[in-house]
Amino acid sequence: MRLIVLGAVVALVVVPAPVAQAEVPPIEWTACGPEHPGFECATVTVPLDHDHPRGAATTVALTRKPATDKARRIGSLLFNPGGPGASGIEYTWAWGAKMSAGTEGRFDIVGFDPRGIGRSNPLRCFASEQERAEFLAAGPIFPYAPQQERPFFDRYRSLASRCDQPISRHMSTADVARDMDLLRRALGDRKITYFGTSYGSYLGTTYANMFPGNIRALAIDGVLNPELWSSGRQIESDRVAAREVLDEFFRLCDEAACAFGPDSKRRWEALLASVRVKPIQLGGEVWTYDRVIERALFAGYASEAWTDIAATLDQLSDASAGVSTAAAVYDNFFDANLGNMCADIEFPRTFGAYRAVSRYAAAGSEFGPYWWWSTSACADWPVNSDRYTGPWRAATSAPVLVVGNHFDGSTDFRGAQAVARQLPNSRLLAYAGWGHIAYRRSQCAIDHIHAYLLNGTLPAPGTVCPANPNPFLDPAHQLGDQDFRRSTGPVAGR
């Protein structure tokens, strides 16, 4: 079934016009500090609007782990971990040593906070952490009863005025791709070497289509279908992928006799029916329907957490009702996630359209409404004329490596398949397991990605990396190695 209501979304291809080239910004590297030994930091100035490179400016913060093999140094490897809204700097501090070792110390590993995010002139929609926490606590995570829908829509739509700042009008992925090409030039690289995961795959795909001749190597893992994302039809994928992962969770839970088994799917359906009627108290916390859905959705990201998720669901299924409160931490991710998504996509503008799509989103999947309703923040967001919506079929100057997991609840494997079809000069690598992105999970995938980034070696056509053991039977081997266990893991976005 196709999503008819989303005809409200502009379907015309929007290709940004060629812009004047901005001056290459100087980079002055300094030590990041004793808490991040071996890393250097810098801030560069870029045009706020690349259509007017001599106008207002904004800043992009960078970090790098310099190449250790200076004699064989290839250049810089730019990395984006996703979100949108995640700090590339924080993730590079967590993953940089692993990436450097895996690529033989031949790259400067460079992470950056995209414009409006983290340390790069961050978009802030609230005056304080407390104000943001109060906003989030004023309603459900997503509406799960008809009477909640209009208040939720109106509350989230008000974010457009809260977030209306100069940077919010220039936070599209196309803006970031132009920044990235400017960084390539500033770093002294003739062509780019890039690795992007999750939403970072969309940034990579956008760059590949806007600057197809500037690619040395470009690997993307946990891949969004750009035709769905850019047109506002990502819900077509989201509602299916998360449910497919949950079905795997049930199957493997019963197979391993996990805490939520036996017959875990039946217990899940009974739990949802119960918590819709009455919230459940577990210890000092209250679990409403939306919180239970959010907890289960995490299974699509982190197979290493499946044992803990099953234990929580088991406890919830027999618990009683009660009351609790929760705190929130202000780190700009919420604001930046909306700023980028709303700049990229023209969503419907009316409550009626949102409600109609929510019925489609809920059909056959309890997770669809979770993904869909948060986008109502974009209903009044200014349209970004510089966003890029295709075409997505550029012939790149070097092959692109496209990586996807068979059971990824955040970035559906079909997205990787679609991009591999769209880009004529690409190769698909699959991981047959569970969880979000292969780079943290499969040593087979990690090795293929490193070999490609180093020397352009592609896996053989049709290569599928084998799945790790059943997550319920062997949770310790769901991640590639200890370096990734120390990292923050995937954020609650893309």
N, C-alpha and C positions, 0 to 999 in steps of 0.2 A: 504493500500500500504506500503510495507516495503522499507527501505532506502537502495537501492542497492549500491549507490556510496560509502557509508561508509564501504564497503568491504576493502577500503584502510586503514581503521583502523585495527590495530592488533586485531584479534579475539581470540587468544590463551589465555587461563587462565594463569594469572601470579600470583603465590602464593609465597610471599617472603619466603626465606629459614629461618629456625630458626637462631636467632642471639644470641651472647653472652649477658648475662644479665648485664646491666650497674649498677654501684653502686647507691644506693639510695641517692639522694642529700639532704643535710640538708636544712630546711626552717627556716628562721629567720624573724618572723613577726614583723612589726612596724606599728604604726598608719599611715594611708594614708595622713592625714592632716586635717585641720579644714574644708575644703570644702567638705569632705566626712566623716562626723562624724559616728562613729560606724563601720567603715570598716578598715581592716588592709591590708597591702601590703607586697609583698616579691618578690624576683627574685631567681630562681633556675637555676643551670647549668645542661644541658643535652648533650648527645653526638650529634654532628652535623650529624654523620652517625652512626646509631645504629648497623650497621654491624661491626663497629670499635669503640666500646664503650670507648676505652682508647685513641682515637685519638682526633681530633679537637672537640671543644665544641661550643655550642650556648646557649642562655639564653631564659627562659620562665618567663614572668611576671605574677603574681597572685594577686588577691584580695580576701578577704573573709569577710563575716559578721558572726561573731561567733554565735554559738547557744546560745539562751537566756535561754533555759530550760536545764541547765547543768546536772541535775539529770537524765533526760531521753534522753540525747543526743544519737543519732543513729550513727553519723559519719559526713562525708562531702558529700555535694551534688554538684557535678561538673556540670557546665552549659556552653553551647556553643550556641550563638544566630544565627550563620549562616554566610552568606556572599557568598562564602568564602572571608575573608578579614575583617570582622567586629570584633571590639574589644570586647572580652568577659568581659574585665574589665569595660568598659564604660556601657555595658548593665547590668552588675551585680550591678553597682552603681545605675542604674535607676530602676531595677526590684527586687533587692535583698531584700528590706524590705518587699515587697509583697510576695515574695517566702518564706521568713522566717516566716512571720505571717501565711501564708497558710499551712505551714508544722509544725505549733505549736512550732516554735523556737527550733526544735529538731535536726536541721542540721547546720553545718557550711556551709553557701552558698558560694561556691568557683567559681569564674570566672577567666579565664586566656586568655591572648592573645596568640593564637597559634604561633609557630615559624614563623618568617618573617613578623609578623603582629603587628601593634601598638607599644607596648613597648617591644616587644620580638625580638630584633635584626632585625628591619624592613627592608624588601626589598625596596630599592629606585632605581627606574629606571631613574630618572631625577636628575640633579644637584640642581634644585630649583623648587619652585612652578610655577614661571613664565615660565620655560622651559616646564613643563608639560602642562600648560595652552596653550602654543603656539602649542604643539603637538596636543592636542585635538581640537584646533580651526582651524587646517590646513585642515580639511575635514569634511564631514558630520558625524553624529552620527553613521550611517550605510549607505551604498550605496543604493540608491533607483532609480538610472538610470544606464543603462549599461556602460556608459562612466566613471562612478565613481568607478566601481568595481576594476579594476586593480590598480589604484592609492591607493585606500583604502587598498587593500590586501598588496601591497608592503610597505605601511607606517606602518601598524600594524605588518607585519612580521619582520620589523626592530627592534621591541621591544625585540626580543630574545637576540640580542647582547647588547642592552641597559641594559637589566636586568640580564646579565650573571655574577652572583656573587656566592660565595660559598653557601650561604643560598638558592639561587634559585634552586639549584640542589638537595635540600633535603627538599622540602616543600609539599610532597605528603600527602594525608590524612593518609596513613599508617604510615608515620613518626610521624604525630601528634597523632595518636592512640597509638604508642609506648611511646611517651612523656606522654600521659594521663595515661597509666598504670604505668609509673614511678612516676607520681604525686600521683596516688592512694597509692602506697607503701610509698612515702614520707609523705603523710598525715596520715598514720597509719591505713588505711582501708583494711581489709582482702579482701573485695569485693567492687566493685564500685557501687555508686548510681549516675546516670547521667540523665540529661535532656538536649536534644538538639532540636533546632527548625530550620526549613529551611535547609540550607546546614549542620547545626549541626545534622540533622537526618542522613545524609550520614556518618558523623564522627561516630555517634552512631552505625549505622549498620556495619560499618567497624570494629569498636572495638568489637562488639558482635560476629563477625565472626573470628576475629583474636585472641580474648581472651574469648571464650564462657564460660569458667569455672570461670571467675572472676566477674560475675555479681550478684549484690544484687537486683537492680532495674534499669531498663533502659527505659526511656520514650522518644519517638521521635514524633515531631509534625510538620506538613508541610513537608511531606516526599518525598524525591527523590527516584525513582526506581534505585537501584544501578546497575542493569544490563544495563540500558540505560545510566546512567551517566558515568560509568567506561569504556564503549565501545565507547563513542563518539556519541551515538545515542539519546541524550537527546532532540534534536530538534524534534524528533517524538512526544514527549509529549508537548514541549513548544508551538509549533505552534497551537496545538489544544486547550490547556487549556486557553490561553489568549483570544482566539476568543470566547470560550464558556462563559467566564466571561463578555466579551463585549456584547454578545447577551443578557445576564441577565441585564446588565446595560441599554440597550435599552428598554427591556421589562418593567423593573421597573420604568424607567424614564417616559415612556408613561403612565403607570398605575397611577403614582403620579402627572402627568402633570408638570414635571420638566422643567427647563429653556430651555433645548435642545429639548423638545418635542413641539408639537406632531410629530409623525412619525420620531423619532430620528435616526433610522437606515438609512432612506433615506437621512436625512440631513448630516449624517456622510459620506455616500458615495459621496455626492455632495461636501462636504468640502475637502475630499481627492483628488477628481478629480481636484478641483480648485487649491489647494496648490501645487500639482505636477507641474502645469504649471507656477504658479507665487507665490512667497512667500507672506505672509500676514503680514501687520503691525498692531500691536495691542498696542496702547499707544506708548511707546518708544522701543518696542521689535519687532524683526522680527521672524516670525514663518515659518520655512521651513517644508517640508513634514516629515522629520525625527523627528523634534521636536514635531509635532502634534502626531505622532505615540507614541513617548516616553511618552507624557502627558497622552494619553489614556491608555497606558500600566499600568500606576500607578493605574488605577481602579482595576486591579487584585490584588493589594496589600492592598489597603486601602478603604474599603467601607465607612468609615467615611468621606472620601474626595469626595464622588461621587457628592454631591451638588455643590462643588466648581469646580470640573472637568466639570460638565454639564454647569455651567455658563461660563467657559472659552471657551468651544466648541461653545456655543451659540454666544458669542462675535466674535469668529474667523470666523464663517460662514458668517458674513456680513461685515468683515473688509477689508481694502485695503492693497496694498503692501507697503513695506518700508525696512529700514536698521537698524540694532542694533548690539551691542556687548555684551558679557557676560563674567564674571570672574569665575575662578575655585579655589577651596580650596584644598591645598595639605594635605591629611591626610592618605596616604599610602593605602587606600582601593583599588584604581585602580590597583596599582602595585601588592598588595598581592592577589587580586582576580585572576589576571592572573597567578601569581606565583604558586598558589595552583592548579588552574584548569589545567594549562599546565603540571604540574608535575603528575597529576592524569591520564590524558587522552592522548593517541597518536592520534592526529588529522591528516587529510590529509596534504600532504606536498606541493601540487601544486595548482596554481591558477585555473587550469581547474577543479580540483576536487571540490574546494570551490565554483566555479561558478555553477557547476552542482547541488551541494547540495542546493545552495541558491534557485534554481528553485523549488526544492521539498519543501523547507521551506516556500516559498511564496504561494504555492498551497493552496487555500482556507483560507488563513490567512495573513493579512497584518503585523502580528507581527513576523512571522518566521524569516525574514531577520534580524530584530533587534537583535534577540538572536544569530543567526548563525554567522554573519560576524565578530563580536568582537573576536571570537575564532581564527581568522586568525593570531593573535599574537602568537599562539602556533605552527604555521607551521614550524618554524625553532628551536623550543625549544628543548633542549636536553631531550632525553627519560629518565625517572626516573626508574631505574631497580627495585627499592624497592616499586613501587606502588602496590596496591592490587586491583585485578580485579575479585575476587571470589575464591572459591565458596561462595554463599550467603545463605546457608541453614543450618548453624550450629545449633545444639541443645544447647541452652543456659542453664546455671545453674539456672536461674530464668526466669519467663515469661517476655516478652517485650511488652510494651504498645505502640501501633502504632495509631497515631491520624491524621486525615485528614479532610479538609473542602471540601464540595461538589463543591464549586466554588472558587478555589484558582488559580489565573492566573500565579503564579510563581512555585508552586509545585502542580502539578496535583493530584487530589484525586486518580487517578488510580495508582499513585506511592505508596500511603499508602496501597491500596488494594494489590498491588504486593508484598510489603514487608511482609504484614500479611500472604500471601500465602507462601512466601519463607522461613520465619522463622517458624519452626514447633511449637515453644513454644511462641506464640504471641497472642495478642488480638487486634482487630481493634475497635476504637472508632471514630464515624463520627460526624461532625458538619454540619448541613444542610444549613448553610449560606454562606456568601460571605466574601472575604478578605483573606489575607495571615496569616496562622497559627491560630489555635483555642484558644490558651492560652491567648491571649489578648482580645478575642472577646466574648467568651461564658462562662458564669459563670458555666454552667453545665459541660463543658469540664475542666475548671479550677479545679472544685471540684473533678472530677474523677482523674485528674492527681495528685493532692495533696494526695488523699487517697491512690493511688497506690504507690507513692514515700514513704509515711509514713509506710505503713504496707503491701504492695503488693496486696491490694484489687483491683481486675480487674472489669471493668463494665461488665454487663451481655452481652453475645453474641448478636450481632446485635443492640447494643445501638446506637441511633442517637440523639444527642442533638438538640433541636429545633432551627430554625433560629431566629435571631433578627428581629425586624420589618423592613419593606422596608427602605433602607438607605436614600431614598429621602424624606420619610415622617417622619423619626425619626433618623436623623444623630447622635444625642447625645447619643444614646444607641447602637452604633456599637462597642464600646470597653467595656471591662469587668468592669472597674471602674476608678476612678480618678488617681490611681497610674500609670495605663498604659497610660493615657492621658498625663502624665508628661514625659513619656519615649520618646526616639527618634523614636520609631516605626521601622518597617522593613526597612533595607537598600535596595538600588537599586541593589540587587544581589539575593542571595538565602536565 
